[in-house]
Amino acid sequence: MSVSGESRGRSQQMRAKAQELMDAADRSQDPDEKQRLREKARRLQDQSEQEGRMDDRGMDPM
């Protein structure tokens, strides 16, 4: 797999994990846990988008 393909795959995995965390936050009854999960999901989503932008420019995020 090429470097860009690996980066794209990593970004997709991060987006999937972020979605899982958001789903878990939606199911959580504990407000603190809900907030913690949502913040973690947002950070993963932001990181995924940043890596995607770097990949689009042909840059290696690592």
N, C-alpha and C positions, 0 to 999 in steps of 0.2 A: 504494500500500500504506500502511496506517496505521502510526503509530509503534509500536503494540503488535505489529502483524504483522511489522514489520521487526525488532523486538527478538526476537520469537519465532523468526524465521528465523535470526537471528544465533546465538541459543542452540542451535538445532538444528545449525547448521554447526559450532559449537564442540564439541558432543557427538560429532558424526561424526568430527571431527579427533582428538578425544581417543581414540575407539575405534581409529582408524587407528594412532595412536601406541602404544596398548597392544598391538595386533596386531604392530607392528614390534618392540616390546620382546620379545614372546613368541618372535619369530623370531631375535632377536639372539643371537649366541654370546658377545659381549663383555659381561661382567658390569657394567662401568662404563657402557657404552652402554645396556644394559637398564635400569639404575637411572635414568639421565638421561631416557630416554624415558618411563618410568613416572611420574617426578616431573612432567614436562611435561604428560603426559596428566591427572594428578591436578589440577594447577593449572587446566587448561582446563575440566575437569569442574566444579571448584569455582566458577570464574567463570561458567560456564553456569548453574549452579544459582542463584547469586546474582542474575544478571540475570533468571532465571525468576521468582524470588521478588519482585523489584522490579516486574516486568511484571504479576504477579498483583495487586499492590497499586496498579497504575496509575501507577507512577513511571517516569520515563525514566532508564535507567542512565547516560546520558552527561550 
